[in-house]
Every structure is written in structure tokens, then in C-alpha cells.
């Protein structure tokens, strides 16, 4: 049985997410540019995400205590080619390396493929974030290529690894994943 669930963001979630956004270790692991965020700006980001019709930003919560530990985005939908991007962040560092990102990714992939009709889900991962690469591989993603020196962070350029999974590949991986919970 899954240890987590996904839920819509709530307006007060900014009080938790602001801590993640201001954590340098976390920010160095994601592809986006580093910037400073005030509580008000984070509050506005959460509010905007709640009402955004172009993407879904969901909270990742522990079933045992309803604690918000991360977020999953289902975004950049290409409705013609049936493709989207699904980035995940486990922002609560006390919950790292416990398999929650894998569980959240499987739930998000199930939603993208079976509820939204996607055929391909892709990811870009900083080349120095090997735990994320391994987690994507565990979920059935295949490496497609490298975006060379595509991100400038901490005074250096970094490559991004492009990975994806197709629905037919997910069907097989998901059947195996489901067996764990029977």
C-alpha cells in the first residue's frame, strides 16, 4: 500500500514551500535558476498554481500524518503529440532517500497516461543529480540525450540529461510496481 497521496495545493502551503525554495542544497539540484523569494512572492506562486489551467501542481503528503513533503507538477502539455513534463520535488530533506519520489512519480505517471491520455512523459535532470537519474530509470525512463551546458548555476555550466517514458513502457513497469502492493 502506498505511503503517500497527492492532493491539490492549499493557500497556506506556501509556509512550507518557502522553506524549500530558500534551501540552497535543494535549489542546486533543480534545473531552474536560483533566485530569492519572499513569503509574499511564494504565497502568490502557490495561489497562482492553484488556479493555473495549463498545469497541475499537487502536494505530496504522507498518509500517516498528512505532512506535506513535496510537490509534483504535471505541465507543458503538448496535446497534439500527447507529451508532457512531470517534475517532482521532495522538499522535506528528512524524507529524502525513502522512496517517496518514486511513489509520487508512479502516481503522477498513472494520472498522465491513464487520465490525460499522454503517450510520452519527459524529464530533464541536472547531470550531477544522479539519485534523480537512478529514480527515473527505476520508474522505466530511458535516456534520450544530453542538453550540453544548458544550465548556469553556481558559477558553472551544467548539462541536463533528457529522459522519457512511453505509455507502453509504463504499462509494463506499472504492472510490476502494482505487485508490490498486493
C-alpha positions as CSV (number, residue, x, y, z in Angstrom):
1,X,0.0,0.0,0.0
2,X,1.3,3.4,-0.9
3,X,2.6,5.6,1.9
4,X,1.8,8.9,0.3
5,X,-1.1,10.6,-1.5
6,X,-1.3,13.5,-3.9
7,X,-3.6,16.5,-3.3
8,X,-4.3,19.9,-4.6
9,X,-2.2,22.7,-3.1
10,X,-3.8,24.8,-0.4
11,X,-3.2,28.5,0.1
12,X,-1.3,28.0,3.3
13,X,1.1,25.5,1.7
14,X,3.4,28.5,0.9
15,X,4.5,28.4,4.6
16,X,6.2,25.0,3.9
17,X,7.3,25.5,0.3
18,X,9.1,28.8,1.0
19,X,11.5,26.8,3.2
20,X,12.3,24.5,0.3
21,X,12.7,27.4,-2.1
22,X,15.2,29.1,0.2
23,X,17.3,26.0,0.8
24,X,20.5,26.2,-1.3
25,X,21.1,22.5,-1.3
26,X,17.6,21.9,-2.8
27,X,18.0,24.7,-5.3
28,X,21.3,23.4,-6.5
29,X,19.6,20.1,-7.5
30,X,16.9,21.5,-9.8
31,X,17.3,22.9,-13.3
32,X,15.7,26.3,-12.7
33,X,17.6,29.5,-12.0
34,X,18.4,30.3,-8.4
35,X,16.5,33.4,-7.1
36,X,15.4,34.9,-3.8
37,X,11.7,34.6,-2.9
38,X,9.8,36.5,-0.2
39,X,6.9,34.9,1.7
40,X,4.6,37.1,-0.3
41,X,6.0,36.0,-3.6
42,X,5.8,32.4,-2.5
43,X,2.2,32.9,-1.4
44,X,1.4,34.3,-4.8
45,X,3.1,31.4,-6.5
46,X,1.0,28.9,-4.6
47,X,-2.1,30.9,-5.3
48,X,-1.3,31.1,-9.0
49,X,-0.5,27.3,-9.1
50,X,-3.9,26.6,-7.6
51,X,-5.7,28.4,-10.3
52,X,-3.4,27.6,-13.3
53,X,-5.4,25.9,-16.0
54,X,-2.3,25.0,-18.0
55,X,-0.6,22.8,-15.4
56,X,-1.3,20.8,-12.2
57,X,0.8,21.4,-9.2
58,X,0.0,18.8,-6.5
59,X,1.2,18.4,-3.0
60,X,2.9,15.1,-2.0
61,X,1.7,14.1,1.5
62,X,2.5,11.3,4.0
63,X,-0.6,9.2,4.7
64,X,0.4,8.7,8.3
65,X,0.2,12.3,9.3
66,X,-0.8,14.4,6.2
67,X,2.5,16.2,6.2
68,X,3.4,18.0,3.0
69,X,6.8,16.7,1.9
70,X,7.0,17.7,-1.7
71,X,5.3,18.7,-5.0
72,X,4.7,17.2,-8.3
73,X,3.9,19.2,-11.4
74,X,2.1,17.8,-14.5
75,X,2.8,20.5,-17.1
76,X,3.9,21.6,-20.5
77,X,1.2,19.5,-22.2
78,X,1.6,19.0,-25.9
79,X,-1.9,17.9,-26.7
80,X,-1.1,17.2,-30.4
81,X,1.8,14.9,-29.7
82,X,0.4,13.7,-26.3
83,X,3.5,14.6,-24.3
84,X,4.1,16.3,-21.0
85,X,6.7,17.1,-18.4
86,X,6.4,15.8,-14.8
87,X,8.9,17.3,-12.4
88,X,8.9,16.2,-8.8
89,X,10.5,17.7,-5.7
90,X,10.8,16.2,-2.3
91,X,11.4,19.4,-0.4
92,X,11.5,17.9,3.1
93,X,15.1,16.7,3.3
94,X,14.3,14.5,6.3
95,X,12.2,12.4,3.9
96,X,14.9,12.0,1.2
97,X,16.1,8.5,0.2
98,X,12.9,6.8,1.4
99,X,11.3,6.1,-2.0
100,X,8.7,8.8,-1.8
101,X,9.7,10.4,-5.1
102,X,9.3,7.0,-6.8
103,X,5.9,6.5,-5.4
104,X,4.9,10.1,-6.3
105,X,6.3,9.7,-9.8
106,X,4.3,6.4,-10.4
107,X,1.1,8.1,-9.2
108,X,1.8,11.1,-11.5
109,X,2.6,8.9,-14.5
110,X,-0.5,6.9,-13.9
111,X,-2.5,10.1,-14.0
112,X,-0.7,11.5,-17.1
113,X,-1.1,8.3,-19.1
114,X,-4.4,6.9,-17.9
115,X,-6.4,10.1,-17.1
116,X,-4.9,12.6,-19.5
117,X,-4.1,10.3,-22.4
118,X,-0.4,11.1,-22.7
119,X,1.8,8.9,-24.8
120,X,5.2,10.2,-23.6
121,X,6.4,11.9,-20.4
122,X,9.8,13.5,-20.3
123,X,12.2,14.9,-17.8
124,X,15.4,17.0,-17.7
125,X,17.8,16.2,-14.9
126,X,21.0,18.0,-13.9
127,X,24.0,15.8,-14.6
128,X,25.1,16.0,-11.0
129,X,21.8,14.7,-9.6
130,X,22.5,11.0,-10.0
131,X,19.9,10.0,-7.4
132,X,17.2,11.5,-9.6
133,X,18.6,9.8,-12.7
134,X,18.5,6.4,-10.9
135,X,15.0,7.0,-9.7
136,X,13.8,7.8,-13.2
137,X,15.5,4.7,-14.5
138,X,13.8,2.7,-11.8
139,X,10.4,4.1,-13.0
140,X,11.2,3.0,-16.6
141,X,12.6,6.2,-18.1
142,X,15.2,5.9,-20.9
143,X,17.9,8.4,-21.6
144,X,17.2,10.3,-24.9
145,X,20.2,12.7,-24.9
146,X,22.0,15.5,-23.2
147,X,21.4,19.2,-23.4
148,X,25.0,20.3,-23.2
149,X,25.9,23.1,-20.8
150,X,22.2,24.2,-20.8
151,X,22.1,25.4,-17.2
152,X,24.3,28.0,-15.5
153,X,24.4,27.5,-11.7
154,X,26.9,28.4,-9.0
155,X,29.4,29.8,-11.5
156,X,29.4,26.9,-13.9
157,X,27.5,25.5,-16.8
158,X,25.9,22.1,-16.3
159,X,24.5,19.5,-18.7
160,X,20.9,18.3,-18.4
161,X,20.1,14.7,-19.1
162,X,16.9,14.3,-21.1
163,X,14.9,11.2,-20.2
164,X,11.4,9.9,-21.1
165,X,9.0,7.1,-20.7
166,X,6.3,6.0,-23.2
167,X,2.9,4.7,-22.2
168,X,3.6,1.2,-23.5
169,X,6.8,1.1,-21.3
170,X,4.9,2.5,-18.3
171,X,2.2,-0.2,-18.7
172,X,4.9,-2.9,-18.1
173,X,6.7,-1.1,-15.2
174,X,3.4,-0.2,-13.6
175,X,2.2,-3.9,-13.6
176,X,5.4,-4.8,-11.8
177,X,5.1,-1.9,-9.4
178,X,1.5,-2.9,-8.5
179,X,2.6,-6.3,-7.5
180,X,4.5,-4.8,-4.5
181,X,1.2,-3.6,-3.0
182,X,-0.8,-6.9,-3.4
